[in-house]
């Protein structure tokens, strides 16, 4: 069997329009009105689900990582759109890391590897 390749991730929410708008601003990408963000071939899907409510009680259980080439540019963009780091940006032996939280409480991490 050939190893399956991840192609998408679904973020379920009870308030899809708000979350779609937030991700569109965060990532500077449009979702075409359907909540599907094409991130260079990997799809981020934000969709309404009846089996979720409120905010994520265990946001550390899964973290969506974004690998970036220019952490300073990401940091400047986040500042201009009003997104704050959940934890202070941290320089680690493997690179630079920063964590943000979406309106539903899901964690997203930006990483610039060295």
C-alpha positions as CSV (number, residue, x, y, z in Angstrom):
1,X,0.0,0.0,0.0
2,X,1.2,3.5,-0.8
3,X,1.3,5.8,2.2
4,X,-1.8,8.1,2.1
5,X,-1.0,11.8,1.7
6,X,-3.0,14.3,3.8
7,X,-5.1,16.5,1.6
8,X,-7.3,18.5,3.9
9,X,-8.4,19.3,7.4
10,X,-12.0,20.1,8.5
11,X,-12.6,22.6,11.3
12,X,-16.2,22.1,12.5
13,X,-18.0,25.0,14.0
14,X,-21.4,26.2,15.1
15,X,-20.7,29.7,13.6
16,X,-19.2,29.1,10.1
17,X,-19.4,32.6,8.7
18,X,-17.5,34.1,11.6
19,X,-14.8,31.5,11.5
20,X,-14.5,31.7,7.7
21,X,-14.1,35.4,7.9
22,X,-11.4,35.1,10.6
23,X,-9.4,32.5,8.7
24,X,-9.8,34.6,5.5
25,X,-8.3,37.6,7.2
26,X,-5.6,35.6,9.1
27,X,-4.4,33.8,6.0
28,X,-5.1,36.5,3.4
29,X,-6.9,34.0,1.2
30,X,-10.5,33.8,-0.1
31,X,-12.7,30.7,0.4
32,X,-15.0,31.3,-2.5
33,X,-18.1,31.4,-0.3
34,X,-18.0,27.7,0.5
35,X,-15.5,27.7,3.4
36,X,-12.7,25.9,1.5
37,X,-9.3,27.5,1.6
38,X,-6.8,26.2,-0.8
39,X,-3.4,26.5,0.9
40,X,-1.1,25.5,-2.0
41,X,-2.9,22.2,-2.6
42,X,-3.8,21.5,1.1
43,X,-7.4,22.3,1.8
44,X,-8.5,23.9,5.1
45,X,-12.3,23.4,5.3
46,X,-14.4,25.4,7.7
47,X,-17.9,24.1,7.9
48,X,-20.9,24.1,10.1
49,X,-21.5,21.0,12.2
50,X,-24.4,20.1,14.5
51,X,-22.2,18.0,16.8
52,X,-20.1,20.9,18.1
53,X,-21.0,23.9,20.2
54,X,-19.1,26.7,21.9
55,X,-15.3,26.7,22.0
56,X,-12.8,23.8,21.9
57,X,-12.3,22.4,25.4
58,X,-9.1,20.7,24.5
59,X,-7.3,23.0,22.0
60,X,-3.9,21.4,22.5
61,X,-5.2,18.0,21.4
62,X,-4.5,18.9,17.7
63,X,-2.7,22.0,16.5
64,X,-2.7,23.1,12.9
65,X,0.9,24.1,12.0
66,X,1.8,26.6,9.4
67,X,5.4,26.5,8.2
68,X,6.6,29.9,7.1
69,X,9.7,31.3,5.4
70,X,9.5,34.8,7.0
71,X,8.3,34.7,10.6
72,X,8.8,38.5,10.9
73,X,6.4,39.1,8.0
74,X,3.8,36.8,9.5
75,X,4.1,38.6,12.9
76,X,3.7,42.0,11.2
77,X,0.6,40.7,9.3
78,X,-1.0,39.3,12.5
79,X,-0.5,42.6,14.2
80,X,-2.2,44.6,11.4
81,X,-5.2,42.3,11.4
82,X,-5.5,42.4,15.2
83,X,-4.6,38.7,16.0
84,X,-2.5,38.4,19.1
85,X,-0.1,35.6,20.1
86,X,-1.6,33.2,22.6
87,X,1.9,32.7,24.0
88,X,5.0,34.8,23.5
89,X,6.9,33.9,20.3
90,X,9.6,31.5,21.2
91,X,13.0,30.8,19.7
92,X,13.8,27.1,20.1
93,X,16.8,25.1,18.9
94,X,14.8,24.0,15.8
95,X,13.3,27.4,14.9
96,X,10.9,30.1,15.8
97,X,7.4,29.3,17.1
98,X,4.2,31.3,17.8
99,X,0.7,30.2,18.8
100,X,-2.6,31.8,18.1
101,X,-6.2,30.8,18.9
102,X,-9.1,31.1,16.5
103,X,-12.5,32.3,17.8
104,X,-13.6,28.7,18.5
105,X,-10.5,28.1,20.7
106,X,-8.6,26.0,18.2
107,X,-4.8,26.4,18.3
108,X,-2.7,27.3,15.2
109,X,1.0,27.5,15.3
110,X,3.3,29.3,13.0
111,X,6.8,27.8,12.6
112,X,9.9,29.0,10.9
113,X,12.4,26.1,11.0
114,X,16.1,26.7,11.0
